[in-house]
Amino acid sequence: MQEYQQKGQFEIARESADISFDRFCREYFLPERPVIIEGIAKDHPARTTWNRETLHKMLSREPSSAIFANWYVVSRGAFNGDYPEPEIVSRFYDDDDVWKKDPNIRVWIHRKGNESNWHYDGVESVFNLQVTGAKEWWLASPATRLISYPFTGFSLIGDAETNRKVLEGKTWTRCVVNAGDMLYLPPLWYHRVISLEEENLNLTWAFTKKKTEVYTETLGRELDRWALDRFFAENRYAFVRNSYEKLMALLPPYVRIRYHHPKMVEAPYKVTPWRIAKRLIVEWATLPYALAHAKRIASTVGEKDRAEPLDETLRPDKTGKAA
């Protein structure tokens, strides 16, 4: 049995920057085990030249940049001069067994104390590179699922004591990722992240496996959720499709079903009408729990670091020159 499948706290694996792509895939990517690759970007220029102001100016000048909630997105290669893409990440762009996004790079700018509460990022595999600062990560395995708000990856929001209790009987770890290190976060792993330094800059890349042999309770939930969304969103009756769209627009984000993947990962799990019916009952049974947390959720969302608006005076026009 893998250490991360046992209940209780475990020590996250740490590897040196020279780990081979084949060994990374064999020991971490395919079995979906988290790992910290230490010093993979310790000598990159951005370690000493980037700060909140310079990065924001770079983003404002970058044609592919955009704001998405609390982070920015840019296309591949936008920062290669300051922060060359890690080789492990580059290899996945050439891998036909994963789905890639574009723009694919997410840029995070956080102040000390910023906290993301327990959640998981769906079926994506995420590579999170710490450019400057440091972050404390709490990770919980999808094999020992945390309580989540209906149909979403957002889990319990609470105080420090509540966050400790939520891990009772779970498989979890706690670690610090320092500047120059990169964390591999496997699909569906719950995480809570706290920014430790006065300024914390991160780059992340995300890929989705087309097929997995790793089945967990949380993956079953995602497969049911995706099938449910497809049933309503692609229903042959326009009335059903339109009603579903209107309902999703009315519901607060933490109880929306909507799923945006065009396809779903193949896995050793069969979605059946019985499982869909059971999923509906189980998910909606947690609605009172979610509604009881409504004020807490709104307060938490309001306290997060927002992505600052880009400086439109620096945005390039169609000729590639600054406006």
C-alpha positions as CSV (number, residue, x, y, z in Angstrom):
1,M,0.0,0.0,0.0
2,Q,1.3,3.5,-0.9
3,E,2.1,5.7,2.1
4,Y,-0.4,8.4,1.0
5,Q,-3.2,5.8,0.9
6,Q,-2.8,5.1,4.6
7,K,-4.9,7.1,7.1
8,G,-3.2,9.8,9.1
9,Q,-0.4,12.2,8.4
10,F,2.5,11.3,6.0
11,E,5.7,13.0,4.9
12,I,5.5,14.3,1.4
13,A,8.2,13.1,-1.0
14,R,10.9,15.5,-2.0
15,E,13.1,15.1,-5.1
16,S,16.1,17.0,-6.5
17,A,15.8,19.1,-9.6
18,D,17.6,16.5,-11.8
19,I,14.8,13.9,-11.4
20,S,14.2,12.3,-14.8
21,F,10.9,12.7,-16.6
22,D,10.4,8.9,-16.8
23,R,10.9,8.4,-13.1
24,F,8.7,11.4,-12.3
25,C,5.9,9.8,-14.4
26,R,6.5,6.3,-13.0
27,E,6.6,7.3,-9.3
28,Y,4.4,10.4,-9.1
29,F,2.3,11.3,-12.2
30,L,0.8,7.9,-13.0
31,P,0.1,6.8,-9.4
32,E,-0.9,10.4,-8.6
33,R,1.4,11.0,-5.6
34,P,2.3,14.6,-4.6
35,V,5.9,15.6,-4.6
36,I,8.0,18.7,-4.1
37,I,10.9,19.1,-6.7
38,E,13.4,21.2,-4.8
39,G,15.5,23.9,-6.4
40,I,14.1,23.3,-9.9
41,A,14.2,27.1,-10.5
42,K,16.6,28.3,-7.9
43,D,18.9,30.0,-10.5
44,H,16.2,31.6,-12.7
45,P,16.5,35.5,-13.1
46,A,13.0,36.2,-11.9
47,R,14.0,35.0,-8.4
48,T,15.8,38.3,-7.9
49,T,14.2,40.6,-10.5
50,W,10.5,40.0,-10.0
51,N,8.3,41.7,-7.4
52,R,4.6,42.7,-7.3
53,E,5.1,45.9,-9.2
54,T,7.4,44.6,-12.0
55,L,5.3,41.5,-12.5
56,H,2.1,43.5,-12.8
57,K,3.7,45.8,-15.4
58,M,4.9,42.7,-17.4
59,L,1.4,41.3,-17.3
60,S,0.0,44.6,-18.5
61,R,2.3,44.6,-21.5
62,E,1.7,40.9,-22.3
63,P,-0.8,40.5,-25.2
64,S,-2.1,37.1,-24.0
65,S,-2.6,38.1,-20.4
66,A,-6.1,38.2,-18.8
67,I,-7.6,38.2,-15.3
68,F,-9.5,35.2,-14.0
69,A,-10.9,35.6,-10.5
70,N,-8.0,35.9,-8.1
71,W,-5.2,35.2,-10.6
72,Y,-3.9,36.0,-14.1
73,V,-3.5,33.8,-17.1
74,V,-0.9,34.0,-19.9
75,S,0.1,31.9,-22.8
76,R,3.0,29.5,-22.9
77,G,6.4,31.2,-23.4
78,A,5.3,34.6,-22.0
79,F,8.0,34.6,-19.3
80,N,10.6,32.3,-20.8
81,G,13.3,35.1,-20.7
82,D,12.9,35.5,-16.9
83,Y,11.5,32.1,-16.0
84,P,12.3,29.2,-18.4
85,E,9.6,26.6,-18.5
86,P,10.6,23.5,-16.4
87,E,11.6,20.6,-18.6
88,I,9.1,18.3,-16.9
89,V,6.3,20.7,-17.8
90,S,7.6,21.1,-21.4
91,R,7.5,17.3,-21.9
92,F,3.7,17.3,-21.1
93,Y,3.1,19.8,-23.9
94,D,4.3,17.1,-26.3
95,D,2.4,14.3,-24.7
96,D,-0.7,13.1,-26.5
97,D,-2.0,11.4,-23.4
98,V,-3.0,14.7,-21.7
99,W,-5.2,17.6,-22.5
100,K,-3.6,21.1,-22.3
101,K,-5.1,24.5,-22.0
102,D,-4.2,27.8,-23.6
103,P,-3.6,30.2,-22.0
104,N,-2.2,27.6,-19.7
105,I,0.0,29.5,-17.2
106,R,-1.6,31.0,-14.1
107,V,0.1,33.8,-12.3
108,W,-0.5,34.4,-8.6
109,I,0.4,37.4,-6.5
110,H,-0.3,37.0,-2.8
111,R,0.5,39.0,0.3
112,K,1.4,37.5,3.7
113,G,-1.5,35.7,5.4
114,N,-3.6,35.2,2.3
115,E,-5.3,31.8,2.6
116,S,-7.2,29.6,0.3
117,N,-9.6,27.3,2.2
118,W,-10.0,23.6,1.6
119,H,-10.9,22.7,-2.0
120,Y,-9.8,20.6,-4.9
121,D,-9.1,21.5,-8.6
122,G,-11.1,18.8,-10.3
123,V,-9.3,16.3,-12.5
124,E,-6.4,18.5,-13.4
125,S,-2.8,17.8,-12.5
126,V,-1.2,21.0,-11.3
127,F,2.5,22.1,-11.2
128,N,2.9,25.0,-8.8
129,L,6.2,26.8,-8.9
130,Q,7.2,29.1,-6.1
131,V,9.0,32.1,-7.7
132,T,9.4,34.3,-4.6
133,G,8.3,33.9,-1.0
134,A,7.0,30.7,0.5
135,K,3.7,28.9,1.1
136,E,2.4,26.4,3.6
137,W,0.4,23.6,2.0
138,W,-2.0,21.3,3.7
139,L,-3.0,18.4,1.4
140,A,-5.6,15.7,1.9
141,S,-6.0,12.6,-0.3
142,P,-9.0,12.1,-2.5
143,A,-9.1,8.5,-1.2
144,T,-10.4,9.9,2.1
145,R,-12.8,12.6,0.9
146,L,-13.5,15.7,2.8
147,I,-17.1,17.1,3.1
148,S,-17.8,19.5,0.2
149,Y,-20.5,21.9,-0.7
150,P,-23.0,20.5,-3.1
151,F,-21.6,19.6,-6.5
152,T,-18.4,21.7,-6.1
153,G,-14.8,21.2,-5.1
154,F,-15.1,23.7,-2.2
155,S,-14.9,22.1,1.2
156,L,-15.3,23.2,4.8
157,I,-14.5,26.8,5.6
158,G,-13.8,27.3,9.2
159,D,-11.4,28.5,11.9
160,A,-8.0,26.9,12.8
161,E,-9.6,24.3,15.1
162,T,-12.2,23.3,12.5
163,N,-9.4,22.9,9.9
164,R,-7.6,20.5,12.3
165,K,-10.7,18.5,13.0
166,V,-11.6,18.0,9.4
167,L,-8.4,15.9,9.0
168,E,-9.4,13.3,11.6
169,G,-9.4,9.9,10.0
170,K,-8.1,11.3,6.7
171,T,-4.8,10.8,4.7
172,W,-3.0,14.2,4.8
173,T,0.3,16.0,4.9
174,R,1.6,19.5,5.7
175,C,4.6,21.1,4.0
176,V,6.3,24.3,3.1
177,V,7.3,25.1,-0.5
178,N,10.1,27.6,-0.7
179,A,11.3,29.9,-3.5
180,G,12.7,27.9,-6.4
181,D,10.8,24.7,-5.6
182,M,7.8,23.2,-7.5
183,L,5.0,21.2,-6.1
184,Y,3.2,18.6,-8.1
185,L,-0.4,18.4,-7.0
186,P,-2.2,15.3,-8.4
187,P,-5.8,15.4,-9.5
188,L,-8.5,15.8,-6.9
189,W,-6.2,16.3,-3.9
190,Y,-7.8,18.7,-1.4
191,H,-5.6,21.6,-0.4
192,R,-5.4,24.6,1.8
193,V,-2.7,27.1,1.2
194,I,-1.3,29.9,3.3
195,S,1.1,32.6,2.1
196,L,4.0,33.0,4.5
197,E,6.2,35.9,3.2
198,E,5.4,39.6,2.7
199,E,5.2,38.9,-1.0
200,N,4.5,35.5,-2.7
201,L,4.6,35.1,-6.5
202,N,3.7,31.8,-8.1
203,L,3.4,30.3,-11.6
204,T,1.2,27.2,-12.2
205,W,0.7,24.9,-15.2
206,A,-2.3,22.4,-15.4
207,F,-2.8,19.3,-17.5
208,T,-5.5,16.7,-17.5
209,K,-4.9,13.0,-18.1
210,K,-7.0,11.4,-20.7
211,K,-7.0,8.1,-18.8
212,T,-6.2,7.1,-15.2
213,E,-6.0,3.8,-13.4
214,V,-6.2,5.5,-10.0
215,Y,-9.8,5.3,-8.6
216,T,-10.8,7.2,-5.5
217,E,-14.2,8.1,-4.0
218,T,-13.6,11.7,-5.0
219,L,-13.0,10.7,-8.7
220,G,-16.3,8.8,-8.6
221,R,-18.0,12.0,-7.4
222,E,-16.5,14.0,-10.3
223,L,-17.5,11.4,-12.9
224,D,-21.1,11.4,-11.6
225,R,-21.1,15.2,-11.5
226,W,-19.8,15.5,-15.0
227,A,-22.4,13.1,-16.4
228,L,-25.1,14.9,-14.6
229,D,-24.0,18.3,-16.0
230,R,-23.8,16.8,-19.5
231,F,-27.3,15.3,-19.2
232,F,-28.9,18.7,-18.6
233,A,-26.5,20.9,-20.6
234,E,-26.8,18.8,-23.7
235,N,-30.4,17.6,-23.3
236,R,-32.3,17.2,-26.6
237,Y,-35.1,19.3,-25.2
238,A,-34.4,23.0,-25.4
239,F,-36.7,23.7,-22.4
240,V,-34.5,21.5,-20.2
241,R,-31.3,23.0,-21.5
242,N,-32.6,26.6,-21.0
243,S,-34.1,25.9,-17.6
244,Y,-30.8,24.4,-16.5
245,E,-28.8,27.4,-17.7
246,K,-31.2,29.8,-15.8
247,L,-31.0,27.7,-12.6
248,M,-27.2,27.7,-12.7
249,A,-27.1,31.4,-13.2
250,L,-29.4,31.9,-10.1
251,L,-27.5,29.7,-7.8
252,P,-24.4,30.9,-5.8
253,P,-21.1,29.6,-7.2
254,Y,-20.6,27.1,-4.4
255,V,-23.7,25.1,-5.2
256,R,-23.5,25.1,-9.0
257,I,-23.1,21.8,-10.9
258,R,-21.7,23.3,-14.1
259,Y,-18.7,21.5,-15.6
260,H,-16.6,23.0,-18.4
261,H,-14.5,20.0,-19.6
262,P,-15.4,19.0,-23.2
263,K,-14.5,15.4,-22.3
264,M,-13.9,13.5,-19.1
265,V,-11.0,11.3,-18.1
266,E,-11.4,7.6,-18.7
267,A,-11.3,5.7,-15.4
268,P,-12.2,2.3,-13.8
269,Y,-15.7,3.5,-12.9
270,K,-19.0,3.1,-14.7
271,V,-21.6,5.9,-14.4
272,T,-25.1,4.4,-14.1
273,P,-28.6,5.9,-13.6
274,W,-28.6,4.5,-10.0
275,R,-25.3,6.2,-9.2
276,I,-26.6,9.5,-10.7
277,A,-29.7,9.3,-8.6
278,K,-27.7,8.5,-5.5
279,R,-25.4,11.3,-6.2
280,L,-28.2,13.8,-6.4
281,I,-29.6,12.7,-3.0
282,V,-26.1,12.8,-1.4
283,E,-25.2,16.2,-2.8
284,W,-28.4,18.0,-2.1
285,A,-28.4,16.5,1.4
286,T,-25.5,18.8,2.2
287,L,-27.3,22.0,1.0
288,P,-28.4,23.0,4.5
289,Y,-24.8,22.7,5.5
290,A,-23.7,25.0,2.7
291,L,-26.5,27.5,3.4
292,A,-25.5,27.6,7.0
293,H,-22.0,28.7,5.8
294,A,-23.3,31.3,3.4
295,K,-22.1,34.3,5.4
296,R,-18.8,32.6,6.2
297,I,-18.2,31.8,2.5
298,A,-19.1,35.4,1.4
299,S,-16.7,36.8,4.0
300,T,-13.9,34.4,3.0
301,V,-14.2,35.2,-0.7
302,G,-14.2,38.9,0.1
303,E,-11.0,38.6,2.1
304,K,-9.0,37.0,-0.7
305,D,-6.3,38.9,-2.6
306,R,-8.0,40.1,-5.8
307,A,-6.1,40.3,-9.0
308,E,-5.3,43.9,-9.6
309,P,-6.7,45.4,-12.9
310,L,-4.2,45.4,-15.7
311,D,-2.9,48.8,-16.8
312,E,-4.7,49.4,-20.0
313,T,-2.3,52.2,-21.0
314,L,0.4,49.6,-21.3
315,R,-1.6,47.0,-23.2
316,P,-0.2,46.4,-26.7
317,D,-2.5,47.1,-29.6
318,K,-2.9,44.9,-32.6
319,T,0.5,45.9,-34.1
320,G,2.3,44.8,-30.9
321,K,3.1,48.3,-29.7
322,A,2.0,49.8,-26.4
323,A,-1.2,51.9,-26.6
